[in-house]
Amino acid sequence: MSVEERFRIVRSIGEECIQEEELLNLLTKKPQPICYDGFEPSGRMHIAQGVMKTINVNKLTSAGCKVKIWIADWFAQLNNKMGGDLNKIQVVGRYLIEIWKATGMNLENVEFIWSSEEINSRAHEYWPIVMDIATRNKLPRIMRCCQIMGRTDQDELTAAQIFYPCMQCADIFFLKADICQLGMDQRKVNVLAREYCDDTKRKNKPIILSHRKSGTLCFLHTYKTGGYGEDSLFGDCPPRRCHVITGGGASSWGLPTLIKKQYIFKEREREREREKQ
């Protein structure tokens, strides 16, 4: 595959790329760039989240990239997800991985890394980066990054949540990422990482490839009362409840095609076949 074709595939993921020239240069010089993606295990996975991550990851690996998916269990605990219970958070993390497998994610060049395990095993590498980022930035700059946690700088935050952006910024360097492949809502902390490179005279700034947040997908179902209601469509919904899809994003993501090919619910279909045997 030519460098131009690889660039076209990788670039197609992002609504915004900072900077395109750097991305082309990276793909020219490095056969297998490292892409960083991450998520907080915080509950059931919306089907758009599951399908879109699979599509994006498969595009990246097809273009020769290695994708490191950061399972941010400690971050979810800092952000008080699942009541701050790390055991529950890790159960959710394992569930999310299974959903991505079921949607057809090609895992050949994908590495799932649990933040709690990796940080504990390499603490001598991780915490100096976090501390350096924290000491080089004023509190207002860090507060502007609170969007990454689904918060605003007007919210009443815990000290842990204020520290969160410094840690996420450090993740990029800790994982030796060449490309930050995250949603637009994570853009501010990725820009912070590039600014940190300027401050520390680091070369090879991480390239930011920001994708738009996927639209809401819903299914319609009939209540016992005979009325109709609208509800969210999750990755673990039984196939029989997903016969009609409505809501923003369905046509733009090409999801009906994916559903016809049974990428989304193939695990559920396998279970039904086993039950028939």
Secondary structure, 3 states (H helix, E strand, C coil): CCHHHHHHHHHCCCCEEECHHHHHHHHHHCCCCEEEEEECCCCCCEHHHHHHHHHHHHHHHHCCCEEEEEECHHHHHHCCHHHHCHHHHHHHHHHHHHHHHHCCCCCCCEEEEEHHHHHHHCHHHHHHHHHHHHHHCCHHHHHCCHHHHCCCCCCCCCHHHHHHHHHHHHHHHHCCCCEEEEEHHHHHHHHHHHHHHHHHCCCCCCEEEEECCCCCCEEEEECCCCCEEEEECECCCCHHHCCCEECCCCCCCCHHHHHHCCCCCHHHHHHHHHHHC
